[in-house]
Amino acid sequence: MVDLANMETVEKECGALGGLFQ
Protein backbone atom coordinates (compact mmCIF):
# COMPACT_ATOMS: atom_id res chain seq x y z
CA MET A 1 0.00 0.00 0.00
CA VAL A 2 1.07 3.59 -0.59
CA ASP A 3 1.01 6.63 1.67
CA LEU A 4 -2.18 8.68 1.92
CA ALA A 5 -0.37 11.65 0.40
CA ASN A 6 0.65 9.50 -2.56
CA MET A 7 -2.94 8.27 -2.86
CA GLU A 8 -4.14 11.84 -3.35
CA THR A 9 -1.65 12.24 -6.20
CA VAL A 10 -2.75 8.95 -7.74
CA GLU A 11 -6.40 10.00 -7.60
CA LYS A 12 -5.53 13.29 -9.32
CA GLU A 13 -3.31 11.56 -11.88
CA CYS A 14 -5.72 8.69 -12.52
CA GLY A 15 -9.23 9.12 -11.09
CA ALA A 16 -10.11 5.62 -12.30
CA LEU A 17 -7.40 4.03 -10.15
CA GLY A 18 -8.37 6.19 -7.18
CA GLY A 19 -11.96 5.00 -7.48
CA LEU A 20 -10.87 1.36 -7.52
CA PHE A 21 -8.70 1.82 -4.41
CA GLN A 22 -11.60 3.45 -2.57
N, C-alpha and C positions, 0 to 999 in steps of 0.2 A: 504493500500500500504506500501511497505517497503522502506528503505533508498536506495539511489543509490549505496552506498558501498555494502550493503547487496545484491543488485541485481547482482553485479559483482560476488559475491561469489556463488549465486544461479546459474548463468550462467555456472560458472566453475564446480560446483557440478553436475548440471543437465542441459546440453545444451538444451534439449528438452523443459524444463520449460522456460528457458530464451527466446527461440525462440517464444513461445506462448505469453509471456509477451510483447515482442517487436512485 
